[in-house]
Amino acid sequence: MQLYHSPASPFVRKVLVTLRETGQIDDVEIVPASGTPLDSGTMPIFWNPLGKIPTLVRDDGPALFDSRVICRYLDTRAGAALYPEKRLWEVLTLEALADGIADAAVLMVYEGRCRPEEKIHDFWVEGQWAKIARALDVLEDRWTSHLAGPLDIGQIAVGCTLGYLDFRHGERDWRTGRDALAKWEMQFAARPSMQATRPV
């Protein structure tokens, strides 16, 4: 299999952590890809017409894209139980919440990267951060007991998203006022799979 990848992407990192946690990292060839909505660059548009990563090209079927689809496939392939049936809807909701934070954080980056400085819409950027802040508060107030449970895809998604906030938006200091979430993130970030996939 081939995984089209950029090390900065929180969605790619989620797939890489899943590969490591399920013992499948040696089953994939990592293929670098980069681009923006304005220039597809080396994105795998033949395999994914949306021009996005991650994209997983399989030997035995069509390419898969969107990190949620890829991670679910990898979990099924390995029988890893990252989507436990008894907690499935909670796990999927937590994954969606984490991915929503990452979506907003990536859009903030694109606003600065793809627009001329005089056309950057500061109110729009702050609107994205407001969504992120609300979601972080919900993680702090409602999800810490779940985060402390057995490993699942929701935890992996949250860990990768918080790492992306540090990487791209560290000056906003998401940890302030969220002590429980910050403590969990520090412990989760120490996992070998997270250490091996830290963006640089």
ZADO-1210 file (C-alpha; in nm, 4 decimals, padded with zeros to 6 digits):
<atoms>
<atom x="00.0000" y="00.0000" z="00.0000" code="MET" pos="1"/>
<atom x="00.1015" y="00.3613" z="-00.0520" code="GLN" pos="2"/>
<atom x="00.0110" y="00.6456" z="00.1816" code="LEU" pos="3"/>
<atom x="00.0260" y="00.9966" z="00.0356" code="TYR" pos="4"/>
<atom x="00.1462" y="01.2087" z="00.3186" code="HIS" pos="5"/>
<atom x="00.2676" y="01.5397" z="00.4556" code="SER" pos="6"/>
<atom x="00.4233" y="01.5285" z="00.8032" code="PRO" pos="7"/>
<atom x="00.2528" y="01.8519" z="00.9123" code="ALA" pos="8"/>
<atom x="-00.1029" y="01.7301" z="00.8508" code="SER" pos="9"/>
<atom x="-00.2949" y="01.6285" z="01.1655" code="PRO" pos="10"/>
<atom x="-00.5077" y="01.3975" z="00.9516" code="PHE" pos="11"/>
<atom x="-00.2039" y="01.2201" z="00.8080" code="VAL" pos="12"/>
<atom x="-00.0586" y="01.1955" z="01.1570" code="ARG" pos="13"/>
<atom x="-00.3776" y="01.0259" z="01.2771" code="LYS" pos="14"/>
<atom x="-00.3313" y="00.7608" z="01.0091" code="VAL" pos="15"/>
<atom x="00.0386" y="00.7181" z="01.0901" code="LEU" pos="16"/>
<atom x="-00.0346" y="00.6765" z="01.4617" code="VAL" pos="17"/>
<atom x="-00.3048" y="00.4227" z="01.3766" code="THR" pos="18"/>
<atom x="-00.0603" y="00.2324" z="01.1576" code="LEU" pos="19"/>
<atom x="00.1912" y="00.2197" z="01.4408" code="ARG" pos="20"/>
<atom x="-00.0591" y="00.1335" z="01.7116" code="GLU" pos="21"/>
<atom x="-00.1967" y="-00.1532" z="01.5000" code="THR" pos="22"/>
<atom x="00.1409" y="-00.2881" z="01.3882" code="GLY" pos="23"/>
<atom x="00.0967" y="-00.2081" z="01.0192" code="GLN" pos="24"/>
<atom x="00.3515" y="00.0672" z="00.9600" code="ILE" pos="25"/>
<atom x="00.5772" y="-00.1662" z="00.7616" code="ASP" pos="26"/>
<atom x="00.2892" y="-00.2466" z="00.5245" code="ASP" pos="27"/>
<atom x="00.2860" y="00.0997" z="00.3666" code="VAL" pos="28"/>
<atom x="00.5159" y="00.3049" z="00.1494" code="GLU" pos="29"/>
<atom x="00.5110" y="00.6703" z="00.2530" code="ILE" pos="30"/>
<atom x="00.4813" y="00.8994" z="-00.0504" code="VAL" pos="31"/>
<atom x="00.5382" y="01.2748" z="00.0037" code="PRO" pos="32"/>
<atom x="00.2655" y="01.5069" z="-00.1258" code="ALA" pos="33"/>
<atom x="00.2010" y="01.8775" z="-00.0924" code="SER" pos="34"/>
<atom x="-00.0288" y="02.1455" z="-00.2293" code="GLY" pos="35"/>
<atom x="-00.3003" y="02.3944" z="-00.1435" code="THR" pos="36"/>
<atom x="-00.6586" y="02.4574" z="-00.2581" code="PRO" pos="37"/>
<atom x="-00.5101" y="02.7038" z="-00.5084" code="LEU" pos="38"/>
<atom x="-00.2375" y="02.4753" z="-00.6428" code="ASP" pos="39"/>
<atom x="-00.2679" y="02.0967" z="-00.6263" code="SER" pos="40"/>
<atom x="00.1109" y="02.0630" z="-00.6483" code="GLY" pos="41"/>
<atom x="00.2013" y="01.6977" z="-00.5919" code="THR" pos="42"/>
<atom x="-00.1294" y="01.5992" z="-00.4333" code="MET" pos="43"/>
<atom x="-00.2557" y="01.2564" z="-00.5489" code="PRO" pos="44"/>
<atom x="-00.5377" y="01.3875" z="-00.7667" code="ILE" pos="45"/>
<atom x="-00.5326" y="01.0719" z="-00.9823" code="PHE" pos="46"/>
<atom x="-00.6310" y="00.8697" z="-00.6742" code="TRP" pos="47"/>
<atom x="-00.8262" y="01.1393" z="-00.4901" code="ASN" pos="48"/>
<atom x="-00.9974" y="01.3962" z="-00.7150" code="PRO" pos="49"/>
<atom x="-01.0391" y="01.6263" z="-00.4135" code="LEU" pos="50"/>
<atom x="-00.6610" y="01.6690" z="-00.4112" code="GLY" pos="51"/>
<atom x="-00.6303" y="01.6044" z="-00.0381" code="LYS" pos="52"/>
<atom x="-00.4244" y="01.3939" z="00.1955" code="ILE" pos="53"/>
<atom x="-00.4116" y="01.1414" z="00.3456" code="PRO" pos="54"/>
<atom x="-00.4892" y="00.9103" z="00.0568" code="THR" pos="55"/>
<atom x="-00.4234" y="00.5370" z="00.0869" code="LEU" pos="56"/>
<atom x="-00.3663" y="00.3438" z="-00.2354" code="VAL" pos="57"/>
<atom x="-00.4424" y="-00.0230" z="-00.1814" code="ARG" pos="58"/>
<atom x="-00.3182" y="-00.3232" z="-00.3769" code="ASP" pos="59"/>
<atom x="-00.6586" y="-00.4928" z="-00.3673" code="ASP" pos="60"/>
<atom x="-00.9165" y="-00.2207" z="-00.4188" code="GLY" pos="61"/>
<atom x="-00.9816" y="00.1468" z="-00.4908" code="PRO" pos="62"/>
<atom x="-00.7866" y="00.4162" z="-00.3102" code="ALA" pos="63"/>
<atom x="-00.9280" y="00.5322" z="00.0216" code="LEU" pos="64"/>
<atom x="-00.9388" y="00.8919" z="00.1370" code="PHE" pos="65"/>
<atom x="-01.0450" y="01.0943" z="00.4373" code="ASP" pos="66"/>
<atom x="-00.8584" y="00.9962" z="00.7503" code="SER" pos="67"/>
<atom x="-01.1742" y="00.8577" z="00.9112" code="ARG" pos="68"/>
<atom x="-01.2261" y="00.6106" z="00.6274" code="VAL" pos="69"/>
<atom x="-00.8592" y="00.5101" z="00.6200" code="ILE" pos="70"/>
<atom x="-00.8352" y="00.4601" z="00.9965" code="CYS" pos="71"/>
<atom x="-01.1517" y="00.2520" z="01.0021" code="ARG" pos="72"/>
<atom x="-01.0119" y="00.0365" z="00.7214" code="TYR" pos="73"/>
<atom x="-00.6782" y="-00.0086" z="00.8996" code="LEU" pos="74"/>
<atom x="-00.8529" y="-00.0973" z="01.2241" code="ASP" pos="75"/>
<atom x="-01.0655" y="-00.3596" z="01.0467" code="THR" pos="76"/>
<atom x="-00.7616" y="-00.4952" z="00.8619" code="ARG" pos="77"/>
<atom x="-00.5717" y="-00.5454" z="01.1880" code="ALA" pos="78"/>
<atom x="-00.8657" y="-00.6380" z="01.4100" code="GLY" pos="79"/>
<atom x="-00.7398" y="-00.3759" z="01.6519" code="ALA" pos="80"/>
<atom x="-01.0701" y="-00.2708" z="01.8185" code="ALA" pos="81"/>
<atom x="-01.0052" y="00.1029" z="01.8033" code="LEU" pos="82"/>
<atom x="-01.3790" y="00.1347" z="01.7323" code="TYR" pos="83"/>
<atom x="-01.5272" y="-00.0646" z="02.0239" code="PRO" pos="84"/>
<atom x="-01.8877" y="-00.1609" z="01.9600" code="GLU" pos="85"/>
<atom x="-02.0088" y="-00.0797" z="02.3124" code="LYS" pos="86"/>
<atom x="-01.8815" y="00.2778" z="02.2889" code="ARG" pos="87"/>
<atom x="-01.8986" y="00.3218" z="01.9125" code="LEU" pos="88"/>
<atom x="-02.1120" y="00.6362" z="01.8920" code="TRP" pos="89"/>
<atom x="-01.9127" y="00.8107" z="02.1632" code="GLU" pos="90"/>
<atom x="-01.5858" y="00.7175" z="01.9926" code="VAL" pos="91"/>
<atom x="-01.7062" y="00.8359" z="01.6518" code="LEU" pos="92"/>
<atom x="-01.8364" y="01.1618" z="01.8003" code="THR" pos="93"/>
<atom x="-01.5065" y="01.2281" z="01.9762" code="LEU" pos="94"/>
<atom x="-01.3189" y="01.1605" z="01.6529" code="GLU" pos="95"/>
<atom x="-01.5502" y="01.4007" z="01.4668" code="ALA" pos="96"/>
<atom x="-01.4996" y="01.6680" z="01.7331" code="LEU" pos="97"/>
<atom x="-01.1222" y="01.6365" z="01.7092" code="ALA" pos="98"/>
<atom x="-01.1327" y="01.6416" z="01.3288" code="ASP" pos="99"/>
<atom x="-01.3533" y="01.9514" z="01.3390" code="GLY" pos="100"/>
<atom x="-01.0951" y="02.1308" z="01.5525" code="ILE" pos="101"/>
<atom x="-00.8245" y="02.0272" z="01.3082" code="ALA" pos="102"/>
<atom x="-01.0329" y="02.1458" z="01.0105" code="ASP" pos="103"/>
<atom x="-01.0713" y="02.4915" z="01.1646" code="ALA" pos="104"/>
<atom x="-00.7025" y="02.5081" z="01.2562" code="ALA" pos="105"/>
<atom x="-00.5974" y="02.4146" z="00.9009" code="VAL" pos="106"/>
<atom x="-00.8321" y="02.6778" z="00.7550" code="LEU" pos="107"/>
<atom x="-00.6617" y="02.9389" z="00.9721" code="MET" pos="108"/>
<atom x="-00.3270" y="02.8363" z="00.8236" code="VAL" pos="109"/>
<atom x="-00.4622" y="02.8497" z="00.4671" code="TYR" pos="110"/>
<atom x="-00.6032" y="03.1982" z="00.5251" code="GLU" pos="111"/>
<atom x="-00.2515" y="03.3243" z="00.5921" code="GLY" pos="112"/>
<atom x="-00.0837" y="03.1104" z="00.3303" code="ARG" pos="113"/>
<atom x="-00.3189" y="03.1500" z="00.0343" code="CYS" pos="114"/>
<atom x="-00.4286" y="03.5145" z="00.0570" code="ARG" pos="115"/>
<atom x="-00.2261" y="03.8318" z="00.0118" code="PRO" pos="116"/>
<atom x="-00.1663" y="03.9939" z="00.3502" code="GLU" pos="117"/>
<atom x="-00.4001" y="04.2855" z="00.2771" code="GLU" pos="118"/>
<atom x="-00.6859" y="04.0434" z="00.2038" code="LYS" pos="119"/>
<atom x="-00.6564" y="03.8251" z="00.5113" code="ILE" pos="120"/>
<atom x="-00.9911" y="03.8286" z="00.6924" code="HIS" pos="121"/>
<atom x="-00.9034" y="03.8588" z="01.0617" code="ASP" pos="122"/>
<atom x="-01.2639" y="03.8254" z="01.1787" code="PHE" pos="123"/>
<atom x="-01.2960" y="03.4995" z="00.9862" code="TRP" pos="124"/>
<atom x="-00.9717" y="03.3701" z="01.1393" code="VAL" pos="125"/>
<atom x="-01.0968" y="03.4563" z="01.4870" code="GLU" pos="126"/>
<atom x="-01.4271" y="03.2878" z="01.4078" code="GLY" pos="127"/>
<atom x="-01.2371" y="02.9675" z="01.3362" code="GLN" pos="128"/>
<atom x="-01.0488" y="03.0000" z="01.6634" code="TRP" pos="129"/>
<atom x="-01.3767" y="03.0575" z="01.8483" code="ALA" pos="130"/>
<atom x="-01.4988" y="02.7197" z="01.7198" code="LYS" pos="131"/>
<atom x="-01.1750" y="02.5602" z="01.8345" code="ILE" pos="132"/>
<atom x="-01.1954" y="02.7188" z="02.1790" code="ALA" pos="133"/>
<atom x="-01.5545" y="02.6017" z="02.2289" code="ARG" pos="134"/>
<atom x="-01.4630" y="02.2498" z="02.1287" code="ALA" pos="135"/>
<atom x="-01.1594" y="02.2468" z="02.3593" code="LEU" pos="136"/>
<atom x="-01.3813" y="02.3557" z="02.6467" code="ASP" pos="137"/>
<atom x="-01.6150" y="02.0662" z="02.5721" code="VAL" pos="138"/>
<atom x="-01.3207" y="01.8252" z="02.5711" code="LEU" pos="139"/>
<atom x="-01.2157" y="01.9615" z="02.9097" code="GLU" pos="140"/>
<atom x="-01.5624" y="01.9596" z="03.0640" code="ASP" pos="141"/>
<atom x="-01.7242" y="01.6474" z="02.9167" code="ARG" pos="142"/>
<atom x="-01.4680" y="01.4090" z="02.7705" code="TRP" pos="143"/>
<atom x="-01.1800" y="01.3682" z="03.0184" code="THR" pos="144"/>
<atom x="-01.3185" y="01.0426" z="03.1608" code="SER" pos="145"/>
<atom x="-01.3422" y="00.8952" z="02.8109" code="HIS" pos="146"/>
<atom x="-00.9925" y="01.0134" z="02.7261" code="LEU" pos="147"/>
<atom x="-00.8643" y="00.8244" z="03.0313" code="ALA" pos="148"/>
<atom x="-01.0134" y="00.4951" z="02.9072" code="GLY" pos="149"/>
<atom x="-00.8734" y="00.2234" z="02.6789" code="PRO" pos="150"/>
<atom x="-00.7099" y="00.3427" z="02.3573" code="LEU" pos="151"/>
<atom x="-00.9500" y="00.4201" z="02.0731" code="ASP" pos="152"/>
<atom x="-00.9559" y="00.6269" z="01.7556" code="ILE" pos="153"/>
<atom x="-01.1142" y="00.9228" z="01.9365" code="GLY" pos="154"/>
<atom x="-00.8138" y="00.9526" z="02.1635" code="GLN" pos="155"/>
<atom x="-00.5745" y="00.9241" z="01.8692" code="ILE" pos="156"/>
<atom x="-00.7637" y="01.1980" z="01.6842" code="ALA" pos="157"/>
<atom x="-00.7616" y="01.4293" z="01.9873" code="VAL" pos="158"/>
<atom x="-00.3924" y="01.3710" z="02.0517" code="GLY" pos="159"/>
<atom x="-00.2978" y="01.4496" z="01.6910" code="CYS" pos="160"/>
<atom x="-00.5207" y="01.7570" z="01.6826" code="THR" pos="161"/>
<atom x="-00.3766" y="01.9020" z="02.0026" code="LEU" pos="162"/>
<atom x="-00.0293" y="01.8410" z="01.8639" code="GLY" pos="163"/>
<atom x="-00.1259" y="02.0353" z="01.5527" code="TYR" pos="164"/>
<atom x="-00.2470" y="02.3273" z="01.7636" code="LEU" pos="165"/>
<atom x="00.0948" y="02.3349" z="01.9300" code="ASP" pos="166"/>
<atom x="00.2695" y="02.3107" z="01.5935" code="PHE" pos="167"/>
<atom x="00.0753" y="02.5773" z="01.4019" code="ARG" pos="168"/>
<atom x="-00.0962" y="02.7884" z="01.6691" code="HIS" pos="169"/>
<atom x="00.1249" y="02.7539" z="01.9746" code="GLY" pos="170"/>
<atom x="00.1078" y="03.1242" z="02.0498" code="GLU" pos="171"/>
<atom x="-00.2617" y="03.0892" z="02.1331" code="ARG" pos="172"/>
<atom x="-00.1818" y="02.8575" z="02.4267" code="ASP" pos="173"/>
<atom x="-00.4799" y="02.6213" z="02.4189" code="TRP" pos="174"/>
<atom x="-00.3793" y="02.4768" z="02.7604" code="ARG" pos="175"/>
<atom x="-00.4742" y="02.7853" z="02.9648" code="THR" pos="176"/>
<atom x="-00.7829" y="02.7058" z="03.1737" code="GLY" pos="177"/>
<atom x="-00.7868" y="02.3438" z="03.0555" code="ARG" pos="178"/>
<atom x="-00.5695" y="02.1691" z="03.3099" code="ASP" pos="179"/>
<atom x="-00.7221" y="01.8225" z="03.2787" code="ALA" pos="180"/>
<atom x="-00.6935" y="01.8217" z="02.8990" code="LEU" pos="181"/>
<atom x="-00.3369" y="01.9529" z="02.9160" code="ALA" pos="182"/>
<atom x="-00.2392" y="01.6793" z="03.1628" code="LYS" pos="183"/>
<atom x="-00.3935" y="01.4112" z="02.9426" code="TRP" pos="184"/>
<atom x="-00.2204" y="01.5468" z="02.6317" code="GLU" pos="185"/>
<atom x="00.1198" y="01.5427" z="02.8024" code="MET" pos="186"/>
<atom x="00.0766" y="01.1761" z="02.8934" code="GLN" pos="187"/>
<atom x="-00.0665" y="01.0760" z="02.5551" code="PHE" pos="188"/>
<atom x="00.2062" y="01.2600" z="02.3643" code="ALA" pos="189"/>
<atom x="00.4642" y="01.0377" z="02.5330" code="ALA" pos="190"/>
<atom x="00.3355" y="00.7264" z="02.3530" code="ARG" pos="191"/>
<atom x="00.5979" y="00.5898" z="02.1111" code="PRO" pos="192"/>
<atom x="00.3534" y="00.6248" z="01.8198" code="SER" pos="193"/>
<atom x="00.3071" y="00.9933" z="01.8964" code="MET" pos="194"/>
<atom x="00.6771" y="01.0588" z="01.9480" code="GLN" pos="195"/>
<atom x="00.7593" y="00.8915" z="01.6156" code="ALA" pos="196"/>
<atom x="00.5117" y="01.1095" z="01.4234" code="THR" pos="197"/>
<atom x="00.5735" y="01.4541" z="01.5722" code="ARG" pos="198"/>
<atom x="00.5745" y="01.7213" z="01.3009" code="PRO" pos="199"/>
<atom x="00.8956" y="01.9203" z="01.2644" code="VAL" pos="200"/>
</atoms>
